[in-house]
Amino acid sequence: DQQVKQNSPSLSVQEGRISILNCDYTNSMFDYFLWYKKYPAEGPTYLISISSIKDKNEDGRFTVFLNKSAKHLSLHIVPSQPGDSAVYFCAASLMNYGGSQGNLIFGKGTKLSVKP
Amino acid sequence: NAGVTQTPKFQVLKTGQSMTLQCAQDMNHNSMYWYRQDPGMGLRLIYYSASEGTTDKGEVPNGYNVSRLNKREFSLRLESAAPSQTSVYFCASLWREGFNEQFFGPGTRLTVL
């Protein structure tokens, strides 16, 4: 059973507009969430994260929002640029646990295309 | 600083052959991980090593073995490759202790015929 779900396999937006990528999770014990960006033929790159004690974290053009009651998080990119075109993975973990419980659980990814 | 390096970048095997995927990091990280990524799937954890000398199974360990040779190196071995192991393999190390931010290598694309 998938604990982290990204229900949109792809998203296309115009340059300069906002991109919103969504992620849902089922395990209410998750307390740390991350977004990774992946270009073809490269490894995933850490983008931004949020602890469950917060509902928003911002870093430049990237903002992650967390709605714990809905078990939902989203990544906003404003303004979107063609270089943002990549696959975005949502991941969740149990930060305060050791061993396997502290490992990352990834969603299947959303492919973002930003058109000039 | 090379970060996380993986060798080889590409490999083609025949069913039943064995091989070892190599991973090294130069960031003095304690924890290292092996993932596989299949089309339309997220990254799935194969094995991890929380510290030098320890290894543990992840979500999909069957058909694989690992060795944490020292703090820098973490290798993944396929003893008898199967077509189901055709995938892209990523090695990662833990970037920031306590925050689970992992730093990934460039990947090894493996095809098993």
Chai-1 contact restraints between the chains, C-beta under 6 A:
chainA,res_idxA,chainB,res_idxB,connection_type,confidence,min_distance_angstrom,max_distance_angstrom,comment,restraint_id
A,Y32,B,N100,contact,1.0,0.0,6.0,A-B,restraint_1
A,E42,B,P106,contact,1.0,0.0,6.0,A-B,restraint_2
A,G43,B,F90,contact,1.0,0.0,6.0,A-B,restraint_3
A,G43,B,F104,contact,1.0,0.0,6.0,A-B,restraint_4
A,G43,B,G105,contact,1.0,0.0,6.0,A-B,restraint_5
A,G43,B,P106,contact,1.0,0.0,6.0,A-B,restraint_6
A,G43,B,G107,contact,1.0,0.0,6.0,A-B,restraint_7
A,P44,B,F104,contact,1.0,0.0,6.0,A-B,restraint_8
A,Y46,B,E101,contact,1.0,0.0,6.0,A-B,restraint_9
A,S93,B,N100,contact,1.0,0.0,6.0,A-B,restraint_10
A,N103,B,L45,contact,1.0,0.0,6.0,A-B,restraint_11
A,L104,B,N100,contact,1.0,0.0,6.0,A-B,restraint_12
A,F106,B,G42,contact,1.0,0.0,6.0,A-B,restraint_13
A,F106,B,L43,contact,1.0,0.0,6.0,A-B,restraint_14
A,G107,B,G42,contact,1.0,0.0,6.0,A-B,restraint_15
A,K108,B,M41,contact,1.0,0.0,6.0,A-B,restraint_16
A,K108,B,G42,contact,1.0,0.0,6.0,A-B,restraint_17
